[in-house]
Amino acid sequence: MNATTLQDHPGWQWCTAEGAELHTLLMGYNSSFLDKVQWLEEAENLTLAMAASREKMQLAQPASPPDQPASASPTNCGSSG
């Protein structure tokens, strides 16, 4: 491949916001309804798995102690004596 071939490759155009939108539209036009439904099911399964994993990680972490209010700090900088 030479530089001209690389510049004309659509992959370079798809690296922009407008190009990514165009690529998504083209993928949508070229895929069947069944492909779209399967993609949506896979995306839903991934979302549910990530939510379950996040919840499991939160339950596994020990509860952090509550923060002390500023007035209850052990150092008393305002007193003299």
DACORTA-V965526 format. One record per residue. OMEGA is omega in whole degrees, 0 to 359 (NA if undefined). BURIAL is # if it has 9 or more other C-alpha atoms within 8 Angstrom, else .. D_FIRST is the distance of its C-alpha to the first C-alpha in Angstrom with 1 decimal. Layout:
OMEGA,BURIAL,D_FIRST
OMEGA,BURIAL,D_FIRST
This chain:
176,.,0.0
185,.,3.8
180,.,6.9
179,.,8.1
179,.,6.0
180,#,6.8
181,.,10.2
181,.,10.9
182,.,10.4
179,.,14.1
178,.,14.0
179,#,14.2
183,#,17.1
182,#,18.8
176,.,19.2
179,.,22.2
180,.,25.6
180,.,25.4
178,#,22.0
178,#,23.4
178,#,26.4
179,#,24.6
178,#,22.6
178,.,25.9
179,.,27.5
177,.,24.9
178,.,25.3
179,#,29.0
185,.,28.9
181,.,27.0
181,.,29.1
178,.,32.6
179,.,35.8
178,.,36.1
181,.,32.7
179,#,33.8
178,.,37.2
179,.,35.7
179,.,33.4
178,.,36.4
179,.,38.5
178,.,35.9
178,.,35.8
178,.,39.6
179,.,39.9
179,.,37.5
179,.,39.6
179,.,42.8
179,.,41.6
178,.,40.6
179,.,43.9
179,.,45.8
179,.,44.0
180,.,44.7
179,.,48.4
180,.,48.7
179,.,47.4
179,.,49.8
182,.,52.7
181,.,51.8
177,.,51.9
180,.,55.5
180,.,57.0
180,.,56.8
179,.,60.2
179,.,61.0
177,.,60.6
175,.,63.8
183,.,64.9
182,.,65.0
182,.,68.9
181,.,69.1
184,.,67.2
179,.,69.1
180,.,69.1
186,.,71.5
186,.,70.4
184,.,73.0
175,.,76.2
174,.,78.0
NA,.,80.5
